[in-house]
Each structure stands twice: as structure tokens, then as C-alpha cells.
Amino acid sequence: MSKSAVCASVVLASAAFTSSIAAAAPPERDPAAAKHVLLISVDGLHQSDLAKYAEQHHESALAHLVRDGVDYTAAQTPVPSDSFPGMVAQVTGGNPRTTGVYYDDSYNRSLLAPGTTSCAGVAPGAQVELTEALDKNPDSIDAGQGLSGLPAAILSMTGNPRSVIDPSKLPVDPKTCTPVSAHDYLQVNTVFQVAKQAGLRTAWSDKHAAYDILNGPGSIDPSIDDLFTPEVNSQADGVPAGKDWTKDNAKTQQYDGYKVQAVLNEIDGYDHSRTTKASVPAIFGLNFQSVSTAQKLPASGGKPGGYLADGATPGPVLASALDFVDTQVGRIVDEIHSRHREDDTTIILSAKHGQSPMNPATLTRIDDQPIIDGLNAAWAAAHPGTPALVAHAVDDDAMIMWFSDRSSAAAAFAKDYLLHHNGVGADVNGQSKPYTGSGVDVVHAGVDAAAFFGTAPSDARVPDLYAIAQHGVVFTGGKGKIAEHGGAGAEDRNVPIVIRGEGAAKHGTVTAPVETTQIAPTILTLLGLDPLALQAVRSEHTAVLPETTGQSFGSDSLQFGS
């Protein structure tokens, strides 16, 4: 079977797979492959943002990536379009039904609540927070490691963030009555595990210690040799108490700069802290937050955030963030060149998610808590003495709920309530703006919700309700943001994929639809490894991206420049 043929249909259990690969010989590697794949995720970046920026800044680093590589102009993220399913997709090849990761803050019906120490007779059902909530100290950028001289000393932060995760905040396995680690919560293996088994070095930089999840299940020793995770939602320096790095775009750029420096150090042959000599990782990269916060913030530094009234042109804060990312990508590319690694390093640029709405006039802020309270009250009135119907909810620009009652009657009750609830929200200026149907267009509930995600109703993790919001709706009780993600709309999901370097065609534009899940098997193929080593790839038949290592959709979908 060729490496590009993705036809296996059986999904192995995580534990069985982990034990089997531990005993297996290291996978063979194509000697002609790239030696390094650098993955860059620019959270919030739409394909339209990249295209516009490259067109208007012809000599920018981003423009050169687009011009010199393969530009996939119809790429989409998974649904929900959240950071965790988005990032997990890029390194596993799977959607939430396969990975088991539906959101960074979700619910699991088979686990016990964090902190449970006596498990006998305890009813299952637990919130799973893969956020700053897991940190030993979420107010510190080192997540509680205890470094002095912060934030300047943050590069001294551990490359094994498991040490700064508080186990009492993890959900508990009722079978063992022990916490379930972030990496073991993932149901399938990752590119880092496959690379590690092949004897290759790996690294990654991201925004929470909870990104330990990317190590993958069963990785007693981390499969990511150097995982640098400064806490983005910690107290930022030089701003009022209670303000984290995302509340001021200049501070977000400062924060992102630490991760860029970590990658530069790794390109130079060190660990992220530049204190230990190490080989350049085979898989490495980082996540940028600056564009995302610039899209969300109503204002920063006295200037308006988001887009201008046309819904396409970046406002001053977003324009600054895009310039910042371009400059930092340029620094990374220049460092690769200065170390003479451009011939063996392939760069992949994408995003975990987009952001919605882009047009400020379409914004409707809706406080979701009264809607949830109203639903629970209506349920209690109709079913006296029963628990609150909504066991857990996450609402950004979609409504996602897990119920205490999983019957078809409960699903129908919730759907009917939401579609017939009207109220008053607020527009971008804080003025009253009526809404109908709880601000949602389509409600998938019960069996329909499971079918929407392509899984069985017995899935212990799948939401009982996923409601697609009306365009422009952001569920928030305050005025602190003008955009969000998590939904299923085009602005949430249409993100870039650009590949430049060894193994990718040159000067290509692929207009056929692709998914960010395809990044994972493509990474392995570029490195000369078998994409079928990924469980999610075998389960979902995830294809390698076209126009890499001989893959093609044909002339109808590919346009080449001169």
C-alpha cells in the first residue's frame, strides 16, 4: 500500500494502539523527504485576510509564502471551530467524533468530577476544562512553576508542562479513581508520537499547559521533547490587575514574541530556552494569538479593533496585528535561511479557527445565561423534582449543551424552547438590538446532534445540543468582545493553508475544498513517514493534501503561476 492511500477502516483503541507501537520497530523513513516541518497557526486568520494582505503587501513574508508555495484557498476547520478541536485536527488528522475533543471546555458522561478521591457509588458526569483552569497558578505566565524575573524570564519555563498542571483539576477515571491527564484524554495518536517513534525530535509552543494533550494518549514520556506553553490568560505585566495578555493587543504581541523566540532558538539548534544544545526538531512550530485578540477587542490602545464597516478591511488594531505576524514570520524565515536550512525545511501556515462576525454592523451580543436559566426553569416546571436539564453549556458563537436527561423528549423540549425564545441583546455600540429564536438558526439536538457530528448517541463526549448561531451573534453578557469562534459558519471555518518547501509544488493555487485535518498526514508524508500510522487518518480516510509529494486533484482545481 502506498503512503498516500488512505483506505483502512478499522479504528484501534488508544490503549491497544499504544502498546502495539511500543513493541514495533521504528517506522521506515523516505531518505528523500524534508528533514523539518515547521507548522505555524495564526488563530483567527481568515483565508480572505491572508489573500488581501499578500495582495496589498507584495514583498511581505506572508506574500512570499503564498507566492512561492501551494496556496489552498478553500480550506476549512472542523466543527466546532474552537482552538482545541482545531489544533488537535492539525496533528491527528481527525474531527471531534474521532479525537473525542469537542471543545476546550466540555463535558464527559463517563468520567467523575475533578477532585473526586472516593469513587465508589459516585454518579459519572464531569466538566473537562482544557484551559488555564488546569494551571497550578493561572495568574502567572509560567502557570505556577515559580520562576523569578517574569515575564522576561519566561523562556526558562519548563518544556514539560505536565509539571505545572494541577492534577486535582483533572477529571477522574471511575475505574482507577485517578485523574485523567490531558494527553490521555485524547482518543487517537498524534504526529508527534509517530515522529518520536521514528527517533525524531519534536517541539511545539502554545498558549496553555493543557496543550499537553498534543503529546497523545499513552505517552508516559512526552512525545513532544520541548513543549513551551506560557499562559496567555495570566495577568499581563504593566496593565491593571485582572487584565490578561489577550485584553490589550500590544501585550498579546509581546506574549507571542516569547513563542517566536522559542522557535528561533530551536532553529538555531537549542531547546526553546537556548540553554541546552539540541538537534533542530523534525516537527515544531507555534500558535499566534495576536490576530485573534485584535479581531475580538472592541478597542485597544485607544484604537478600534476588528474590521472596518465594509466587513473586510482590517481596522487599525487588526492591521497592526497582521503586520506583527508578518514581521515575525519573516524573522523565522530569515533564521531558517541564515542557518542554511531552507532546502530541508517545509513551512505550513494555517489557523486553528477563524472568527465571526467580520462586519461590525451584523454583531448581536446576547447574554446566554438568562436563556440557559430560562430553559432550566421551563424544564423544572414541566418536570418537578428533576435535576436541571443543562448539565454544562459553552456558548461563544454557537450554543453547545450537555443534558442531564438524554431522552428524545428532553432534546425536543430544549430545541422547541430555544427556537421560540425571543429577547433583546446589544449591537456593536451597546444599543438594544432585539433577537429571535435565542439567536440561533438551526438546532441539532439528541440523536440529531450525534448525527451532525457523525458519531453515535452513546458517545460519552458528544454534545446533546449544538445550535448554529444566526450570523453575527456572539453569546456574551458584556461588551468586551465583538467577535468569537466555535460556530459552523464560513467566517469561523474558512482559514488558510499554505505549504512552502521540500515536498510541495511551487507557485500553486488549489481551489478544491480541503480540510485542516489533512495537515497531519501531510506532515508525516513530507517527513517520509507513513500517514497511515495515524489512527484518525485510518478511521476518517483523511487524505494527504494535494500537490504535495505527488498528490493532485488534477488541472480543474489547480492553477499554477509562472
C-alpha positions in Angstrom: 0.0 0.0 0.0 1.3 3.4 -0.9 1.8 6.1 1.7 -0.9 8.2 0.1 -3.5 5.5 0.0 -5.8 6.1 3.0 -8.2 3.2 2.9 -8.0 1.4 6.3 -11.3 1.4 8.1 -10.8 0.0 11.5 -10.1 2.2 14.5 -7.9 0.7 17.2 -8.5 1.6 20.8 -5.9 4.0 22.2 -4.5 1.7 24.8 -4.2 -1.2 22.3 -2.5 1.0 19.8 -0.1 2.5 22.3 1.1 -0.9 23.4 1.4 -2.2 19.9 3.6 0.7 18.6 5.7 0.4 21.7 6.8 -3.1 20.7 7.0 -2.3 17.0 10.2 -1.4 15.1 10.7 2.2 14.3 8.9 3.1 11.0 10.9 3.4 7.8 11.6 6.9 6.5 12.0 8.0 2.9 15.6 9.4 2.7 14.5 12.0 0.1 12.0 13.6 2.5 12.2 17.0 4.2 14.1 16.9 7.5 11.9 19.5 9.2 8.3 20.7 9.1 7.5 24.0 10.8 3.8 24.5 11.5 2.5 28.0 12.1 -1.1 28.6 13.4 -2.4 32.1 13.2 -5.5 32.0 15.3 -8.4 33.9 13.8 -6.8 34.3 10.3 -9.3 34.0 7.5 -8.2 33.0 4.0 -9.6 36.3 2.9 -7.3 38.1 5.4 -4.2 36.4 4.0 -5.2 36.9 0.4 -5.8 40.6 1.0 -2.6 41.1 2.9 -0.5 39.3 0.3 -2.0 41.4 -2.5 -1.5 44.7 -0.7 2.0 43.9 0.8 3.6 42.2 -2.2 7.1 41.9 -0.7 5.9 40.8 2.7 6.9 37.5 4.3 3.3 36.2 4.0 3.1 37.2 0.4 6.3 35.3 -0.4 5.0 32.2 1.4 1.8 32.3 -0.7 3.7 33.1 -3.9 6.4 30.5 -3.5 4.3 27.7 -2.2 1.0 25.9 -2.5 -2.0 28.1 -1.5 -5.1 26.1 -0.6 -7.9 28.7 -0.9 -10.9 26.6 0.1 -9.7 25.1 3.4 -12.0 24.6 6.4 -11.6 23.8 10.1 -13.6 21.2 12.0 -16.8 22.0 13.7 -16.9 23.3 16.4 -14.3 25.8 15.2 -12.6 26.0 18.6 -8.9 26.1 19.4 -8.7 22.6 20.8 -10.5 20.7 18.1 -8.8 22.9 15.6 -5.3 22.3 16.8 -5.9 18.6 17.5 -7.2 18.2 14.0 -3.9 19.5 12.5 -1.8 17.0 14.4 -4.1 13.9 14.4 -6.0 14.1 11.1 -9.3 13.7 13.0 -12.6 15.5 13.7 -14.1 15.6 17.2 -16.1 12.4 16.6 -12.7 10.6 16.3 -10.5 12.6 18.6 -13.1 13.0 21.4 -12.2 16.7 21.7 -15.3 18.8 21.1 -14.2 22.0 22.8 -11.6 23.3 25.3 -14.3 23.4 27.9 -16.6 20.4 27.5 -18.4 17.6 29.4 -17.8 13.8 29.7 -20.6 11.5 30.9 -18.2 8.6 31.7 -15.8 10.5 34.0 -16.1 11.8 37.5 -15.7 15.4 38.7 -12.2 16.7 39.3 -11.1 16.3 42.9 -13.1 13.0 43.4 -11.0 10.8 45.6 -13.6 8.2 46.7 -15.2 6.9 43.6 -17.5 4.1 44.7 -21.1 4.9 44.0 -20.4 8.3 42.5 -22.5 9.1 39.5 -20.5 9.8 36.4 -20.6 13.2 34.6 -17.8 15.7 34.7 -16.8 19.1 33.2 -13.5 18.8 31.3 -11.6 22.1 31.2 -8.5 22.1 28.9 -7.9 25.7 29.6 -5.9 27.9 32.0 -8.1 26.3 34.7 -5.7 23.4 34.8 -2.7 25.6 35.8 -1.2 25.4 39.3 -1.3 29.2 39.1 -3.4 30.5 36.2 -2.5 34.1 37.1 1.2 33.6 36.3 2.6 33.3 32.8 4.7 30.3 33.9 1.4 28.6 35.1 2.8 28.2 38.6 6.3 27.0 38.0 7.6 29.7 40.4 10.2 31.4 38.1 11.6 34.8 39.2 12.0 37.8 36.9 8.8 37.2 35.0 7.8 37.8 32.3 11.3 38.5 30.9 12.5 35.1 32.3 9.6 33.1 30.7 11.9 31.3 28.2 13.2 29.5 31.3 9.8 27.9 31.6 9.7 24.1 31.6 9.5 22.2 28.3 7.3 19.6 30.1 4.2 21.5 31.2 2.7 18.4 33.0 4.7 19.6 36.0 2.6 22.8 36.1 -0.8 21.1 35.8 -2.8 20.7 39.0 -4.0 17.0 39.0 -6.8 17.9 41.3 -8.4 19.9 38.4 -8.4 16.9 36.1 -11.5 14.7 35.6 -11.3 11.3 37.3 -11.5 7.8 35.7 -14.0 5.9 37.8 -12.3 2.6 37.0 -9.0 3.6 38.6 -10.2 6.6 40.7 -7.2 8.5 39.3 -7.1 11.8 37.3 -7.1 11.6 33.5 -4.2 13.6 32.2 -4.7 16.0 29.3 -2.6 13.8 26.9 -4.6 10.7 27.8 -7.9 12.5 27.2 -7.1 12.4 23.5 -8.5 9.3 21.9 -6.1 9.0 19.0 -2.4 9.4 18.4 -0.6 12.4 17.1 2.1 13.2 14.5 4.5 13.9 17.5 4.1 10.3 18.6 4.7 8.9 15.1 7.8 11.1 14.7 9.1 10.2 18.2 8.8 6.5 17.4 10.9 7.1 14.3 13.6 8.6 16.5 12.9 12.2 15.5 13.0 15.2 17.8 9.8 17.3 18.2 8.8 20.6 19.7 5.7 23.0 20.0 4.8 26.3 21.5 1.2 27.2 22.5 -1.0 29.1 25.0 -1.9 26.8 27.9 -0.2 23.9 29.8 -3.2 21.9 28.8 -1.7 21.6 25.3 0.0 18.6 26.9 -2.9 16.9 25.1 -0.8 17.1 21.9 1.6 14.5 23.4 -1.2 12.0 22.7 -2.6 9.0 24.7 -0.3 6.6 26.5 2.8 8.9 26.2 4.2 8.3 29.7 7.3 10.0 28.4 6.3 13.1 26.4 6.3 12.6 22.6 7.0 16.4 22.4 10.5 16.8 23.5 10.2 20.6 24.0 6.6 21.9 24.7 6.7 25.6 25.7 3.4 26.8 27.0 3.4 30.3 28.6 -0.1 31.0 29.9 -1.9 33.5 27.7 -4.7 34.1 30.2 -2.4 35.0 33.0 -2.0 38.5 34.5 -0.1 40.6 32.0 2.7 43.0 33.2 2.1 46.7 33.1 -1.7 46.6 32.9 -4.4 46.8 35.6 -5.0 43.8 37.8 -7.3 41.3 36.3 -6.2 42.0 32.7 -4.5 39.1 30.9 -2.4 39.1 27.8 -5.4 39.0 25.5 -7.0 42.2 26.8 -4.5 44.5 25.1 -3.3 43.7 21.7 0.2 45.2 22.3 0.5 42.8 25.2 -0.7 39.9 23.1 2.1 40.8 20.6 4.6 40.8 23.4 3.3 37.4 24.5 3.5 36.0 21.0 7.1 37.3 20.8 8.2 34.9 23.5 7.0 31.9 21.5 8.6 33.3 18.3 11.9 33.5 20.2 11.5 29.9 21.3 11.2 28.8 17.7 14.2 30.9 16.7 16.2 29.2 19.4 15.1 25.8 18.1 16.1 26.7 14.5 19.5 27.6 15.9 19.9 24.1 17.4 18.9 24.7 21.0 15.9 24.0 23.2 13.3 26.7 23.5 15.2 28.4 26.4 18.5 28.5 24.4 20.3 26.9 27.4 20.7 23.3 26.0 22.1 22.2 22.7 19.6 20.1 20.7 19.0 18.9 17.2 16.5 21.0 15.2 13.1 19.4 15.6 11.6 17.4 12.8 8.2 18.8 13.7 7.9 22.1 15.5 6.2 25.4 15.4 3.9 27.8 17.3 0.5 29.4 17.7 -0.1 33.1 17.3 -2.8 34.9 19.3 -2.3 38.5 18.1 -4.7 38.4 15.2 -7.4 36.7 17.2 -7.4 39.2 20.0 -7.3 42.1 17.5 -10.5 40.7 15.9 -12.2 40.3 19.3 -11.3 43.5 21.1 -13.7 46.5 20.6 -10.7 48.7 21.1 -7.1 48.5 22.2 -4.5 51.3 22.8 -7.2 53.9 22.1 -7.9 52.5 18.6 -10.8 50.4 17.3 -10.4 46.6 17.0 -11.9 44.3 14.4 -12.7 45.2 10.8 -14.0 48.5 9.2 -17.6 49.0 8.2 -17.1 47.1 4.9 -16.5 43.9 6.9 -13.3 43.1 5.0 -10.7 45.8 5.7 -8.8 45.4 8.9 -9.1 48.3 11.4 -6.0 49.8 12.9 -5.6 47.2 15.7 -6.0 44.3 13.4 -3.8 45.9 10.8 -1.1 46.2 13.4 -1.5 42.6 14.4 -1.2 41.3 10.8 1.9 43.4 10.4 3.3 42.0 13.6 2.6 38.4 12.5 4.2 39.1 9.1 7.3 40.5 10.7 7.6 37.5 13.0 7.1 35.0 10.2 9.8 37.0 8.3 12.1 36.6 11.3 11.5 32.8 11.3 12.1 32.5 7.5 15.2 34.6 7.7 16.6 32.5 10.6 15.9 29.3 8.5 17.9 30.9 5.7 20.8 32.1 7.8 21.2 28.6 9.2 21.1 27.2 5.6 18.0 25.1 6.3 15.7 26.4 3.6 16.4 23.3 1.4 15.3 20.8 4.1 12.6 22.8 6.0 9.0 22.9 4.9 6.7 25.6 6.3 2.9 25.1 6.8 0.8 28.1 7.7 -2.8 27.7 8.8 -5.1 28.6 11.7 -7.0 26.7 14.4 -10.1 28.7 13.7 -11.4 31.9 12.1 -13.6 34.5 13.8 -17.1 35.9 13.4 -18.6 38.4 12.6 -16.3 40.4 10.4 -18.8 43.1 9.7 -19.4 45.1 12.9 -22.9 46.1 11.8 -24.0 42.5 12.0 -23.0 42.0 15.6 -25.6 41.0 18.1 -24.4 40.4 21.6 -26.7 38.1 23.6 -26.3 37.1 27.2 -26.7 33.4 27.1 -27.1 32.8 30.9 -30.7 34.0 31.1 -31.5 31.7 28.1 -30.0 28.7 29.9 -31.7 29.7 33.2 -35.0 30.1 31.3 -34.6 26.7 29.7 -33.9 25.0 33.1 -36.8 26.8 34.7 -39.2 25.7 32.0 -37.9 22.1 32.3 -38.3 22.2 36.1 -41.8 23.5 35.8 -42.7 20.6 33.4 -40.7 18.0 35.3 -40.8 18.8 39.1 -38.1 17.3 41.2 -35.8 16.5 38.3 -32.2 17.9 38.0 -31.5 21.0 35.9 -31.7 19.9 32.3 -28.5 21.7 31.2 -25.6 19.9 32.9 -23.0 22.0 31.1 -23.0 24.7 28.3 -20.4 26.5 26.3 -21.7 29.4 24.1 -19.3 31.5 22.0 -20.9 32.0 18.6 -22.7 28.6 18.8 -24.8 27.0 21.6 -23.3 23.8 22.9 -25.0 21.9 25.6 -24.9 18.6 27.5 -28.1 17.5 29.3 -28.8 15.6 32.5 -31.7 13.8 30.6 -30.7 12.3 27.3 -34.1 11.3 26.2 -35.6 12.3 22.9 -38.3 14.2 24.8 -35.7 16.3 26.6 -33.9 17.0 23.3 -37.2 18.1 21.7 -38.1 20.2 24.7 -34.8 22.1 24.6 -35.0 22.6 20.8 -38.5 23.9 21.0 -37.7 26.3 23.8 -34.6 27.8 22.1 -36.4 28.3 18.7 -39.3 30.1 20.4 -37.4 32.3 22.8 -37.1 36.0 21.9 -35.3 38.8 23.7 -33.1 41.8 23.5 -29.4 41.9 23.0 -27.0 44.7 22.1 -25.3 45.9 18.9 -21.7 46.8 18.4 -22.3 50.2 20.1 -24.1 48.7 23.1 -27.5 49.8 22.0 -30.5 47.5 22.3 -31.0 45.0 19.5 -33.9 42.5 19.5 -33.2 38.9 18.7 -35.4 35.9 17.8 -35.1 32.2 18.3 -32.4 32.6 21.0 -30.1 34.0 18.3 -29.8 30.6 16.5 -30.8 29.4 13.1 -30.6 25.6 13.4 -30.7 23.4 16.4 -29.3 19.9 16.4 -30.5 18.0 19.5 -30.3 14.5 20.8 -29.8 11.8 18.1 -29.7 14.6 15.5 -26.7 16.2 17.4 -24.8 13.0 17.4 -25.6 12.5 13.7 -24.4 16.1 13.0 -21.0 15.2 14.4 -21.0 11.8 12.7 -21.0 9.8 15.9 -23.3 7.5 17.9 -25.7 8.8 20.6 -23.8 6.6 23.0 -20.6 8.7 22.6 -19.9 9.9 26.2 -18.5 13.2 24.9 -20.8 14.4 22.1 -22.9 17.4 23.0 -26.6 16.8 23.4 -27.3 20.0 21.6 -25.4 22.0 19.0 -27.2 25.2 17.8 -25.8 27.1 14.8 -26.0 30.8 15.6 -27.5 33.4 13.4 -24.7 35.3 11.6 -23.3 38.0 13.7 -24.5 36.6 17.1 -21.9 36.4 19.9 -23.1 35.0 23.2 -21.7 37.3 25.8 -23.1 39.2 28.7 -20.6 42.0 28.5 -19.1 44.4 26.0 -15.6 43.1 26.0 -15.6 41.4 22.6 -17.0 42.0 19.1 -16.3 38.6 17.6 -15.9 34.9 18.6 -15.4 31.4 17.2 -16.8 28.0 17.8 -19.5 28.0 15.2 -20.1 26.4 11.9 -20.2 29.5 9.6 -17.8 30.4 6.8 -16.1 33.2 8.8 -15.4 30.7 11.6 -14.1 27.9 9.4 -12.6 29.4 6.2 -8.9 29.6 7.1 -5.7 29.4 5.1 -3.4 26.5 4.4 -0.1 27.4 2.7 2.8 25.0 2.2 6.2 26.1 1.1 9.3 24.0 0.8 10.5 20.5 0.1 7.8 18.1 -0.9 5.3 20.8 -2.0 4.6 22.1 -5.6 5.8 25.6 -6.4 3.6 28.5 -7.3 0.4 26.6 -7.0 -3.2 27.5 -6.0 -5.5 24.7 -5.1 -9.1 25.8 -5.3 -10.7 22.4 -4.4 -12.1 22.0 -0.9 -9.7 20.7 1.7 -9.7 20.4 5.5 -7.2 21.3 8.2 -7.3 17.7 9.3 -5.3 16.9 6.1 -2.3 18.8 7.6 -1.5 15.8 9.9 -1.0 13.1 7.2 0.8 15.7 5.0 3.3 16.4 7.8 4.2 12.8 8.1 4.4 12.3 4.3 6.7 15.3 4.0 8.9 13.7 6.6 8.9 10.4 4.7 6.7 8.7 7.3 3.6 6.8 6.7 0.4 8.8 7.3 -1.5 5.6 8.0 0.4 5.4 11.3 -2.3 7.9 12.5 -5.4 6.3 13.9 -7.7 9.2 12.8 -6.3 9.1 9.3 -7.3 5.4 9.1 -10.7 6.0 10.7 -11.7 9.0 8.6 -9.8 8.2 5.4 -8.1 11.6 5.8 -6.1 12.3 2.6 -2.8 14.0 2.2 -3.1 17.5 0.8 -2.9 17.6 -3.0 0.2 18.9 -4.7 2.5 17.6 -2.0 4.7 14.6 -2.8 2.9 13.8 -6.0 -0.7 14.2 -4.7 -3.1 16.0 -7.1 -6.7 16.9 -7.7 -6.0 17.5 -11.4 -5.9 20.5 -13.6 -9.5 21.5 -12.9 -8.7 22.5 -9.4 -5.0 23.6 -9.7 -3.7 26.8 -11.2 0.0 27.4 -11.5 1.8 30.7 -11.8 4.9 31.1 -14.0 
